[in-house]
Amino acid sequence: MRQTRTRATEQAARQTANQTTRRATDEAPPAVRFLHTAKSFGPVRALAGLELDVRRGETVALLGRNGAGKSTAIGLLLGLDEPDAGSVRLFGESPERAVRAGRVGAMLQEGRAVPRLTVRELVTFVARTYPAPMSVAETLGLAGLTDLAGCRVERLSGGQAQRVRFAVALAGNPELLVLDEPSAALDVEARLAFWESMGAYARRGNTVLFSTHYLEEADAHADRIVILDRGRVVADDTGEGLRRAAGGSLVAFDLAGRPTGDLADLPGVIVVEVRGERARLRTRDPDATVLALARLDAVRGLEVTGPSLEDAFLALTAGSANTPERAR
């Protein structure tokens, strides 16, 4: 309960802090705009008329199954590829122009350490390629690398190397930061440290767009969560809004060998799922469902919970798991 309250408090604080920024930027072009954006790779359709705006000062999480189109969307907004139809604009400009101006920083999944350079030397080199970079000391501090500035990059741990990639993305003092699976392969401690650094950057009024497979990260750190499926936006809301949209509660209990054929007929039940010796019932009326189970003497290990973000994600992308991969 305490964790839920803390998460809700943090989200409310972020939303309140963003209101002033939103009022000031309502007349300006959004930080990111996909307008009827389509992209195919041979017969594979990656994006199918994608429509998405990210306002200035927002932190937005991009979710989707493998093949939903997340990486393609990120590649287009960074100017690494061109759409087949539609357009992509960053601050009202082309991606190429915004990137050249230093308004965009990116932290991609793939990247190798540059040998024989210290962390400070690498960040200094990258900063010099931008017209108005952040100071090296400030970049290192924001990325949590001050104590590692003199270390050779190739000798760092995985978590430390990820911080270096974050520092490189920050070096140009960008207004928009794009993160592609930024905490993949990090341990718990390194992940917490990374999101603390990212939050400090966002609190300066900057815009963040990140993709992730960790639903709890999206829920904890994003103002909005956008779910892609088959190259289109299928949901765009806060974590709480998505949970409400999922509808229904979950009633779970131990089967203890009892048959399952009659569970779908219980009052309120929408979906029945059996995992080993445990049944999970999605229900519109959990009270009625539990009372019916009690009459059947089938309430061992009973658990009743509200809809989760995972439930919402699975409901919104239902049918995609068993279809061929269409995007990347």
C-alpha positions as CSV (number, residue, x, y, z in Angstrom):
1,M,0.0,0.0,0.0
2,R,2.8,2.4,0.9
3,Q,4.5,1.7,-2.5
4,T,1.2,2.4,-4.3
5,R,0.8,5.7,-2.4
6,T,4.4,6.7,-3.1
7,R,4.0,6.0,-6.8
8,A,0.7,7.9,-7.0
9,T,2.3,10.9,-5.1
10,E,5.3,11.0,-7.5
11,Q,3.0,10.9,-10.5
12,A,0.8,13.6,-9.2
13,A,3.9,15.8,-8.4
14,R,5.2,15.3,-12.0
15,Q,1.9,16.1,-13.5
16,T,1.5,19.3,-11.3
17,A,5.1,20.3,-12.2
18,N,4.3,19.9,-15.9
19,Q,1.2,22.1,-15.9
20,T,3.2,25.3,-16.1
21,T,5.4,24.0,-18.8
22,R,2.4,22.8,-20.8
23,R,0.6,26.2,-20.5
24,A,3.8,27.9,-21.8
25,T,4.2,25.5,-24.7
26,D,0.7,25.0,-25.9
27,E,1.3,27.5,-28.7
28,A,4.6,25.9,-29.7
29,P,5.0,22.8,-31.8
30,P,5.2,19.6,-29.7
31,A,8.6,18.1,-29.0
32,V,7.8,15.0,-31.1
33,R,5.1,14.6,-33.7
34,F,4.4,11.5,-35.8
35,L,1.8,12.4,-38.4
36,H,0.3,9.5,-40.5
37,T,3.8,8.0,-40.4
38,A,4.2,4.7,-42.3
39,K,7.3,2.5,-42.8
40,S,7.8,-0.9,-44.4
41,F,10.8,-3.1,-44.8
42,G,10.0,-5.2,-47.9
43,P,6.7,-7.1,-47.1
44,V,7.0,-6.2,-43.4
45,R,4.9,-3.3,-42.3
46,A,6.6,-1.7,-39.3
47,L,4.5,1.5,-38.9
48,A,1.0,1.8,-40.2
49,G,0.0,5.5,-40.1
50,L,1.4,6.2,-36.7
51,E,-0.1,9.3,-34.9
52,L,1.6,10.5,-31.8
53,D,2.4,13.8,-30.1
54,V,4.8,14.3,-27.2
55,R,4.4,17.7,-25.5
56,R,7.4,19.6,-24.3
57,G,8.4,18.8,-20.8
58,E,6.6,15.4,-20.8
59,T,8.1,12.0,-19.9
60,V,6.5,9.4,-22.1
61,A,7.0,5.6,-22.1
62,L,6.6,3.6,-25.3
63,L,5.4,0.0,-24.8
64,G,4.7,-2.8,-27.1
65,R,5.5,-6.4,-27.8
66,N,8.6,-7.3,-29.8
67,G,7.7,-6.3,-33.3
68,A,5.2,-3.6,-32.4
69,G,7.2,-0.9,-34.1
70,K,9.0,0.8,-31.2
71,S,12.5,0.6,-32.6
72,T,11.4,1.7,-36.1
73,A,9.6,4.8,-34.6
74,I,12.8,5.7,-32.6
75,G,14.9,5.3,-35.7
76,L,12.7,7.6,-37.7
77,L,12.6,10.3,-35.0
78,L,16.4,10.3,-34.8
79,G,16.7,10.7,-38.5
80,L,18.3,7.3,-39.0
81,D,15.7,6.4,-41.6
82,E,13.0,8.1,-43.7
83,P,9.3,7.3,-43.5
84,D,7.6,5.9,-46.6
85,A,4.6,8.2,-46.0
86,G,3.6,10.8,-43.5
87,S,6.1,12.8,-41.5
88,V,8.1,13.1,-38.3
89,R,8.9,16.4,-36.7
90,L,10.9,17.4,-33.6
91,F,10.1,20.9,-32.3
92,G,8.5,21.6,-35.7
93,E,11.7,20.7,-37.5
94,S,13.0,17.7,-39.4
95,P,14.8,15.2,-37.2
96,E,18.0,15.8,-39.0
97,R,17.9,19.5,-38.3
98,A,17.0,19.1,-34.7
99,V,19.7,16.5,-34.1
100,R,22.4,18.7,-35.8
101,A,21.3,21.6,-33.6
102,G,21.9,19.6,-30.5
103,R,18.3,19.6,-29.4
104,V,18.1,15.8,-29.3
105,G,20.2,13.2,-27.3
106,A,19.8,9.5,-27.7
107,M,20.7,6.4,-25.8
108,L,20.3,3.3,-27.9
109,Q,20.5,-0.3,-27.0
110,E,23.7,-1.1,-28.8
111,G,27.0,0.6,-28.3
112,R,30.6,-0.4,-27.6
113,A,33.0,1.2,-25.2
114,V,35.8,3.3,-26.8
115,P,39.1,1.8,-25.7
116,R,41.9,3.8,-24.1
117,L,39.7,6.8,-23.2
118,T,38.7,7.9,-19.7
119,V,35.1,8.7,-19.0
120,R,36.0,12.4,-18.9
121,E,37.9,12.3,-22.2
122,L,35.0,10.6,-23.9
123,V,32.3,13.0,-22.6
124,T,34.6,16.0,-23.4
125,F,35.1,14.8,-27.0
126,V,31.3,14.2,-27.6
127,A,30.4,17.6,-26.0
128,R,32.7,19.4,-28.4
129,T,30.7,18.2,-31.4
130,Y,27.6,20.2,-30.3
131,P,27.0,23.9,-30.7
132,A,25.9,24.6,-27.0
133,P,26.9,21.6,-24.9
134,M,26.4,21.0,-21.2
135,S,29.5,21.5,-19.2
136,V,31.5,18.2,-18.7
137,A,31.4,18.5,-14.9
138,E,27.6,19.0,-15.0
139,T,27.1,16.1,-17.4
140,L,29.2,13.7,-15.2
141,G,27.4,14.8,-12.1
142,L,24.0,14.3,-13.6
143,A,24.9,10.9,-14.9
144,G,26.4,9.9,-11.5
145,L,29.9,9.6,-13.0
146,T,31.9,12.2,-11.1
147,D,33.9,9.6,-9.1
148,L,34.5,7.6,-12.2
149,A,35.7,10.4,-14.5
150,G,39.3,9.2,-14.6
151,C,38.5,5.5,-15.2
152,R,39.0,3.9,-18.6
153,V,35.7,3.3,-20.3
154,E,36.4,-0.3,-21.3
155,R,37.1,-1.3,-17.6
156,L,33.7,-0.2,-16.3
157,S,31.0,-2.6,-15.1
158,G,27.8,-3.0,-17.1
159,G,25.9,-0.6,-15.0
160,Q,28.7,2.0,-15.1
161,A,29.0,1.7,-18.9
162,Q,25.2,2.3,-19.1
163,R,25.7,5.5,-17.2
164,V,28.5,6.5,-19.6
165,R,26.0,6.0,-22.5
166,F,23.6,8.2,-20.6
167,A,26.3,10.9,-20.2
168,V,27.0,10.8,-23.9
169,A,23.3,11.4,-24.6
170,L,23.3,14.4,-22.2
171,A,26.6,15.9,-23.5
172,G,24.9,18.2,-26.1
173,N,22.5,19.6,-23.5
174,P,19.5,18.3,-25.4
175,E,15.9,19.4,-24.9
176,L,14.7,15.9,-25.9
177,L,16.2,12.7,-24.7
178,V,15.3,9.4,-26.4
179,L,16.1,6.2,-24.6
180,D,15.7,2.8,-26.2
181,E,15.4,0.1,-23.5
182,P,17.8,2.1,-21.2
183,S,17.8,-0.3,-18.2
184,A,18.0,-3.6,-20.1
185,A,20.5,-6.0,-18.4
186,L,21.0,-3.7,-15.4
187,D,20.8,-5.0,-11.9
188,V,18.4,-3.6,-9.4
189,E,20.8,-1.1,-7.8
190,A,22.1,0.2,-11.2
191,R,18.5,0.5,-12.5
192,L,17.5,2.6,-9.5
193,A,20.5,4.8,-9.9
194,F,19.8,5.3,-13.6
195,W,16.2,6.3,-13.1
196,E,17.2,8.8,-10.4
197,S,19.6,10.4,-12.9
198,M,16.9,10.5,-15.6
199,G,14.4,12.0,-13.2
200,A,16.9,14.8,-12.4
201,Y,17.2,15.6,-16.1
202,A,13.4,15.5,-16.7
203,R,12.8,17.8,-13.7
204,R,14.7,20.5,-15.5
205,G,11.8,20.8,-17.9
206,N,13.2,18.6,-20.6
207,T,11.3,16.0,-22.6
208,V,11.9,12.3,-22.3
209,L,10.7,9.5,-24.6
210,F,11.7,6.0,-23.6
211,S,10.9,2.5,-24.7
212,T,10.9,-0.4,-22.2
213,H,9.7,-3.9,-21.5
214,Y,9.5,-3.2,-17.8
215,L,5.9,-2.2,-17.1
216,E,6.7,-1.1,-13.6
217,E,9.3,1.4,-14.9
218,A,6.7,2.9,-17.3
219,D,4.2,3.1,-14.5
220,A,6.7,4.7,-12.0
221,H,8.5,7.2,-14.3
222,A,6.2,8.2,-17.1
223,D,3.6,10.9,-17.3
224,R,1.9,9.0,-20.1
225,I,2.2,5.5,-21.4
226,V,1.7,4.9,-25.1
227,I,1.2,1.3,-26.2
228,L,2.0,0.3,-29.8
229,D,0.7,-2.7,-31.6
230,R,1.3,-3.6,-35.2
231,G,2.6,-0.1,-35.9
232,R,-0.3,1.8,-34.5
233,V,-1.1,3.5,-31.1
234,V,-3.7,1.3,-29.4
235,A,-3.6,3.2,-26.0
236,D,-2.4,6.5,-24.7
237,D,-3.0,7.3,-21.1
238,T,-1.6,7.4,-17.6
239,G,-0.8,4.2,-15.9
240,E,-3.9,4.6,-13.7
241,G,-6.0,5.4,-16.7
242,L,-4.9,2.2,-18.5
243,R,-5.6,0.1,-15.4
244,R,-9.1,1.5,-15.2
245,A,-9.7,0.8,-18.9
246,A,-8.7,-2.8,-18.4
247,G,-11.8,-3.2,-16.3
248,G,-12.7,-6.0,-14.0
249,S,-11.0,-7.5,-11.0
250,L,-9.0,-10.7,-10.7
251,V,-10.1,-13.5,-8.3
252,A,-7.5,-16.3,-7.9
253,F,-7.6,-19.5,-5.9
254,D,-6.2,-22.9,-5.6
255,L,-8.1,-25.6,-7.5
256,A,-7.0,-28.5,-5.2
257,G,-8.0,-31.0,-7.8
258,R,-11.6,-29.6,-8.4
259,P,-12.9,-29.5,-12.0
260,T,-12.9,-26.1,-13.9
261,G,-15.7,-26.6,-16.3
262,D,-18.3,-24.6,-14.3
263,L,-16.1,-21.6,-13.5
264,A,-17.1,-19.7,-16.5
265,D,-20.7,-19.8,-15.4
266,L,-20.1,-18.1,-12.1
267,P,-21.7,-14.7,-11.7
268,G,-19.6,-11.8,-13.0
269,V,-16.9,-14.0,-14.6
270,I,-15.5,-12.8,-18.0
271,V,-12.4,-14.9,-18.5
272,V,-11.2,-18.1,-16.9
273,E,-7.4,-18.9,-16.9
274,V,-5.9,-22.0,-15.3
275,R,-2.2,-22.0,-14.5
276,G,-1.3,-25.4,-13.0
277,E,-3.3,-25.9,-9.9
278,R,-4.4,-22.2,-9.7
279,A,-7.4,-20.6,-11.3
280,R,-7.6,-16.9,-12.2
281,L,-11.0,-15.5,-12.9
282,R,-11.4,-12.0,-14.5
283,T,-14.7,-10.8,-13.2
284,R,-17.0,-7.7,-13.3
285,D,-18.4,-8.4,-9.9
286,P,-15.8,-9.8,-7.5
287,D,-18.1,-9.9,-4.5
288,A,-20.7,-12.1,-6.4
289,T,-17.9,-14.3,-7.7
290,V,-16.4,-14.9,-4.3
291,L,-19.7,-15.6,-2.7
292,A,-20.4,-18.2,-5.4
293,L,-17.0,-19.8,-4.9
294,A,-17.7,-20.0,-1.1
295,R,-20.9,-21.9,-1.8
296,L,-18.9,-24.3,-3.9
297,D,-16.3,-24.6,-1.1
298,A,-13.6,-23.5,-3.5
299,V,-11.9,-20.6,-1.8
300,R,-8.6,-22.1,-0.7
301,G,-5.7,-19.6,-1.2
302,L,-8.2,-16.9,-2.3
303,E,-6.8,-13.6,-3.7
304,V,-8.7,-10.7,-5.0
305,T,-6.9,-7.8,-6.8
306,G,-7.8,-4.9,-9.1
307,P,-6.6,-4.7,-12.7
308,S,-2.9,-4.3,-13.2
309,L,-0.9,-2.5,-15.9
310,E,0.1,-5.9,-17.2
311,D,-3.6,-6.8,-17.5
312,A,-4.2,-3.7,-19.5
313,F,-1.2,-4.3,-21.7
314,L,-2.2,-7.9,-22.5
315,A,-5.9,-7.0,-23.2
316,L,-4.8,-4.2,-25.6
317,T,-2.4,-6.3,-27.5
318,A,-4.4,-9.5,-27.4
319,G,-4.0,-11.5,-30.6
320,S,-0.5,-10.2,-31.3
321,A,1.4,-12.9,-29.5
322,N,0.5,-15.6,-31.9
323,T,0.8,-13.6,-35.1
324,P,4.0,-13.4,-37.2
325,E,6.3,-10.5,-36.3
326,R,5.4,-7.6,-38.6
327,A,7.5,-4.8,-37.2
328,R,10.7,-4.1,-35.3
